[in-house]
């Protein structure tokens, strides 16, 4: 009699643990899907806007180079000045590269732990 009650309690415990594990796995799948979709959509937006921004920057750079070259009566000087300006921006970006880690970690940890 006591063994029958113990067997029934163990059977119920096994069912409850199995259900908990199954639901935990489903929740983890759903959470990982949600996080991956946020990441994919974020990267798609960055790629789209970034591509348009780079194309605009190329055309503006060409226009500025030709305008400077026309003003100095030598197109090569205009392109050289714009090229040096970009090298200066790249050097400043290289110096400030470590300051980029904290905002990125905060942004993605917000999505990972709190959700969008």
C-alpha positions in Angstrom: 0.0 0.0 0.0 2.7 2.5 1.0 4.7 1.4 -2.0 1.8 2.0 -4.3 1.4 5.6 -3.1 5.2 6.1 -3.4 5.1 4.7 -6.9 2.3 7.0 -7.9 4.1 10.0 -6.4 7.3 9.1 -8.3 5.3 8.6 -11.5 3.7 12.1 -11.1 7.1 13.6 -10.3 8.5 12.0 -13.4 5.7 13.4 -15.5 6.1 16.9 -14.0 9.9 16.9 -14.5 9.5 15.7 -18.1 6.9 18.4 -18.7 9.1 21.1 -17.2 12.1 20.0 -19.3 10.0 19.9 -22.4 8.5 23.4 -21.8 12.0 24.8 -20.9 13.4 23.5 -24.2 10.5 25.1 -26.1 11.0 28.3 -24.3 14.7 28.3 -25.0 14.0 27.7 -28.7 11.5 30.5 -28.8 13.8 32.9 -27.0 16.7 32.1 -29.3 14.5 32.5 -32.4 13.3 35.9 -31.1 16.9 37.0 -30.4 18.2 35.8 -33.7 15.4 37.5 -35.6 16.1 40.8 -33.8 19.7 40.4 -34.8 18.9 39.6 -38.4 16.5 42.5 -38.8 18.9 44.8 -37.1 21.8 43.7 -39.4 19.6 44.0 -42.5 18.7 47.6 -41.6 22.3 48.4 -40.9 23.3 46.9 -44.3 20.6 48.7 -46.2 21.2 52.1 -44.6 25.0 51.6 -44.6 25.0 50.8 -48.3 23.0 53.9 -49.2 25.2 56.0 -46.9 28.4 54.7 -48.6 27.0 55.3 -52.1 26.1 58.9 -51.1 29.5 59.4 -49.5 31.3 58.2 -52.7 29.3 60.6 -54.8 29.8 63.5 -52.4 33.5 62.7 -52.2 33.9 62.7 -56.0 32.0 66.0 -56.1 34.2 67.5 -53.4 37.3 66.3 -55.0 36.4 67.7 -58.4 35.3 71.0 -56.8 38.6 71.4 -54.9 40.5 70.4 -58.0 38.7 72.9 -60.0 39.3 75.6 -57.4 43.0 74.9 -57.3 43.3 74.3 -61.1 44.6 70.7 -60.4 42.2 67.8 -60.0 44.9 65.6 -58.4 45.2 68.0 -55.5 41.5 67.8 -54.9 41.5 64.0 -54.7 44.7 64.1 -52.5 43.0 66.4 -50.0 39.9 64.3 -49.8 42.0 61.1 -49.5 44.1 62.7 -46.7 40.8 63.7 -45.0 39.6 60.1 -45.1 42.9 58.9 -43.7 42.6 61.3 -40.9 39.0 60.1 -40.1 40.3 56.5 -40.2 43.1 57.3 -37.8 40.6 59.0 -35.4 38.3 56.0 -35.7 41.3 53.7 -34.9 42.1 55.7 -31.8 38.5 55.6 -30.6 37.8 51.9 -31.4 37.8 50.8 -27.7 35.0 53.2 -26.9 32.8 51.3 -29.3 32.7 48.1 -27.2 30.6 49.4 -24.3 27.7 50.8 -26.3 27.5 47.6 -28.4 27.6 45.4 -25.4 24.8 47.5 -23.8 22.7 47.4 -26.9 22.9 43.7 -27.5 22.7 42.7 -23.8 19.4 44.7 -23.7 18.0 42.6 -26.5 19.3 39.4 -25.1 18.2 39.8 -21.5 15.1 42.0 -21.8 13.9 41.5 -25.3 13.0 44.2 -27.9 
